[in-house]
Amino acid sequence: MAKNKFDTESVEQVMKNGNEAMKHGMEQVTKAYENFAGFGKGGVEAWMQSATAMTKAFERINGDWFAFSKQQMEDGVAAFKAVASAKSVHEAWEVQTDYAKSSLDAFVAQATKANDTFMDAAKKASEPFSTRLNEVVREARQASPFSRAAE
């Protein structure tokens, strides 16, 4: 009978240990599911933050180009008037040359400004995705049964 009691106690202990391990495993799976259930929401929030940053940048770039175009039209009209009122072909040539140079310089400056604005916006737009990716990696590591962080 002692052998049967020992066997019964061993089986009961194994069953108890198995139940505890199963309970612990299910708790980890449930916690991981809850964490990953929020994954979609976090992704949408990151997408919205990114889209907002790019929208603001495009609005700023569009406004800058509109103001630049308006100024270029005004400068072009002024240059045309100056060329039309020139007293000689040489004077008209100088006015036209100065206008062409200043117009090109203004265009390069405007394009540089637009590029800087776009690059800054791209950086800001990528930050929410980078942050979200780091969160997902951290959550995945914590949820992993092979990770010490999960213990």
C-alpha positions in Angstrom: 0.0 0.0 0.0 2.8 2.4 0.7 3.8 2.0 -3.0 0.3 3.0 -4.1 0.3 6.0 -1.7 3.6 7.1 -3.1 2.3 6.6 -6.7 -0.9 8.5 -5.9 1.0 11.4 -4.3 3.4 11.5 -7.3 0.6 11.5 -9.8 -1.3 14.2 -7.7 1.9 16.3 -7.6 2.5 15.9 -11.3 -1.1 16.8 -12.0 -0.9 19.8 -9.7 2.3 21.0 -11.3 0.8 20.5 -14.8 -2.3 22.5 -13.8 -0.2 25.3 -12.4 2.0 25.3 -15.6 -1.1 25.3 -17.8 -2.7 28.1 -15.7 0.5 30.2 -15.9 0.8 29.5 -19.7 -2.9 30.5 -20.2 -2.3 33.7 -18.2 0.6 34.6 -20.4 -1.3 33.8 -23.6 -4.2 35.9 -22.4 -2.0 38.8 -21.5 -0.2 38.6 -24.8 -3.5 38.5 -26.6 -4.7 41.6 -24.7 -1.5 43.4 -25.6 -1.6 42.5 -29.3 -5.4 43.3 -29.5 -4.3 46.9 -29.1 -1.8 46.5 -31.9 -4.3 47.6 -34.6 -5.3 50.6 -32.6 -1.7 51.7 -32.1 -1.0 51.2 -35.8 -3.9 53.4 -36.8 -2.9 56.1 -34.3 0.7 56.0 -35.7 -0.7 56.2 -39.3 -2.9 59.2 -38.3 0.0 61.0 -36.7 2.1 60.4 -39.7 -0.6 61.5 -42.2 -1.1 64.7 -40.1 2.5 65.6 -40.2 2.7 65.1 -44.0 -0.6 67.0 -44.6 0.7 69.9 -42.6 4.0 69.9 -44.6 2.2 69.7 -47.9 -0.1 72.6 -46.9 3.0 74.6 -45.9 4.8 73.7 -49.1 1.8 74.5 -51.2 1.4 77.9 -49.5 5.0 78.7 -50.0 4.9 77.8 -53.7 1.7 79.9 -54.1 3.4 82.9 -52.5 6.5 82.3 -54.6 4.5 82.1 -57.8 2.7 85.3 -57.0 5.9 87.1 -56.3 7.5 85.8 -59.5 4.5 87.1 -61.5 4.9 90.5 -59.9 8.6 90.5 -60.5 8.0 89.4 -64.1 5.6 92.2 -64.7 8.0 94.7 -63.2 10.9 93.3 -65.4 8.7 93.6 -68.5 7.9 97.2 -67.7 11.6 97.9 -67.1 12.5 96.2 -70.4 9.7 98.1 -72.3 10.9 101.4 -70.9 14.6 100.8 -71.6 16.3 103.5 -73.6 18.6 101.1 -75.4 18.9 97.4 -76.4 21.9 97.1 -74.0 19.9 98.5 -71.1 17.0 96.1 -71.9 19.5 93.2 -72.1 20.9 94.1 -68.7 17.4 94.3 -67.1 16.4 91.0 -68.7 19.7 89.3 -67.5 19.3 90.7 -64.0 15.7 89.4 -63.9 16.7 86.0 -65.2 19.5 85.7 -62.6 17.3 86.8 -59.7 14.4 84.6 -60.8 16.7 81.6 -61.0 18.2 82.3 -57.6 14.7 82.7 -56.1 13.6 79.4 -57.7 16.6 77.6 -56.3 16.0 79.1 -52.8 12.3 78.1 -53.0 13.1 74.6 -54.1 15.6 74.3 -51.3 13.1 75.5 -48.8 10.5 73.1 -50.1 13.0 70.2 -49.9 13.9 71.1 -46.3 10.3 71.2 -45.4 9.6 67.9 -47.0 12.6 66.2 -45.4 11.6 67.5 -42.0 8.1 66.3 -42.5 9.3 62.9 -43.6 11.3 62.6 -40.4 8.3 63.6 -38.3 6.1 61.3 -40.2 8.4 58.3 -39.6 8.6 58.9 -35.9 5.2 57.4 -35.0 6.0 54.3 -37.0 9.4 53.9 -35.4 7.9 54.4 -31.9 5.2 51.9 -32.6 7.6 49.3 -34.0 9.7 49.6 -30.9 6.6 49.1 -28.8 5.6 46.0 -30.8 9.0 44.5 -30.5 9.1 45.1 -26.8 5.6 43.5 -26.4 6.6 40.5 -28.5 9.7 40.0 -26.4 7.6 40.1 -23.2 5.0 37.8 -24.6 7.6 35.2 -25.8 7.8 32.1 -23.6 11.5 32.0 -24.4 12.1 35.5 -23.1 13.3 36.1 -19.6 11.2 39.3 -19.6 8.1 37.0 -19.7 8.9 35.4 -16.4 
